């Protein structure tokens, strides 16, 4: 599968997109989406994340920033 640019992803990312971007299983992506500082958008039973908010959040995690929460995200 070819790598996509940020703009090629839809405005609202599904768990499959998060899984693909982070390089983890869907189960781990669902767990990640439940983290307190994750920019999750709930629409009924659906879980989505705005594309730009996700990439900003991911960047802040990579830089060790804690803009949203003092908790660190650990992905195993």
CORCOR-V25336 format. One record per residue. N is the residue number from 1. RES is the residue in one small letter. OMEGA is omega in radians with two decimals (999 if undefined). D_CENTER is the distance of its C-alpha to the mean C-alpha in Angstrom with 2 decimals. Layout:
n->N res->RES omega->OMEGA d_center->D_CENTER
n->N res->RES omega->OMEGA d_center->D_CENTER
//
This chain:
n->1 res->x omega->3.14 d_center->19.54
n->2 res->x omega->3.08 d_center->19.39
n->3 res->x omega->3.13 d_center->16.55
n->4 res->x omega->3.00 d_center->15.34
n->5 res->x omega->-3.12 d_center->15.22
n->6 res->x omega->-3.08 d_center->12.62
n->7 res->x omega->-3.14 d_center->15.25
n->8 res->x omega->3.09 d_center->15.65
n->9 res->x omega->3.11 d_center->12.43
n->10 res->x omega->-3.14 d_center->13.11
n->11 res->x omega->3.09 d_center->12.64
n->12 res->x omega->-3.10 d_center->10.72
n->13 res->x omega->3.03 d_center->8.15
n->14 res->x omega->3.13 d_center->9.01
n->15 res->x omega->3.12 d_center->8.03
n->16 res->x omega->3.12 d_center->10.17
n->17 res->x omega->3.13 d_center->8.36
n->18 res->x omega->3.12 d_center->5.10
n->19 res->x omega->-3.13 d_center->8.12
n->20 res->x omega->-3.08 d_center->10.07
n->21 res->x omega->-3.09 d_center->8.19
n->22 res->x omega->-3.13 d_center->7.67
n->23 res->x omega->-3.13 d_center->11.02
n->24 res->x omega->3.10 d_center->11.04
n->25 res->x omega->3.08 d_center->12.57
n->26 res->x omega->3.12 d_center->11.43
n->27 res->x omega->3.12 d_center->12.82
n->28 res->x omega->3.10 d_center->10.78
n->29 res->x omega->3.07 d_center->7.47
n->30 res->x omega->3.11 d_center->9.25
n->31 res->x omega->3.11 d_center->10.27
n->32 res->x omega->-3.12 d_center->7.07
n->33 res->x omega->3.12 d_center->6.35
n->34 res->x omega->-3.14 d_center->9.93
n->35 res->x omega->-3.04 d_center->9.82
n->36 res->x omega->-3.10 d_center->11.95
n->37 res->x omega->3.12 d_center->10.24
n->38 res->x omega->-3.08 d_center->6.74
n->39 res->x omega->-3.07 d_center->7.44
n->40 res->x omega->3.02 d_center->8.00
n->41 res->x omega->3.10 d_center->10.85
n->42 res->x omega->3.07 d_center->13.36
n->43 res->x omega->-3.01 d_center->16.02
n->44 res->x omega->3.11 d_center->18.50
n->45 res->x omega->-3.10 d_center->17.20
n->46 res->x omega->3.07 d_center->14.38
n->47 res->x omega->3.13 d_center->10.74
n->48 res->x omega->3.05 d_center->8.94
n->49 res->x omega->3.10 d_center->6.74
n->50 res->x omega->-3.06 d_center->8.84
n->51 res->x omega->-3.08 d_center->8.44
n->52 res->x omega->3.13 d_center->10.01
n->53 res->x omega->3.13 d_center->8.38
n->54 res->x omega->-3.10 d_center->4.85
n->55 res->x omega->3.04 d_center->7.23
n->56 res->x omega->3.11 d_center->9.32
n->57 res->x omega->-3.13 d_center->7.21
n->58 res->x omega->3.11 d_center->6.61
n->59 res->x omega->3.14 d_center->10.30
n->60 res->x omega->3.10 d_center->11.40
n->61 res->x omega->-3.13 d_center->10.33
n->62 res->x omega->-3.13 d_center->12.18
n->63 res->x omega->3.14 d_center->15.02
n->64 res->x omega->3.14 d_center->15.41
n->65 res->x omega->3.09 d_center->15.27
n->66 res->x omega->-3.11 d_center->15.16
n->67 res->x omega->-3.02 d_center->15.28
n->68 res->x omega->-3.02 d_center->13.76
n->69 res->x omega->3.08 d_center->15.05
n->70 res->x omega->-3.10 d_center->17.44
n->71 res->x omega->3.06 d_center->15.50
n->72 res->x omega->3.07 d_center->14.01
n->73 res->x omega->3.09 d_center->11.10
n->74 res->x omega->3.12 d_center->12.86
n->75 res->x omega->-3.14 d_center->11.61
n->76 res->x omega->999 d_center->14.81
//
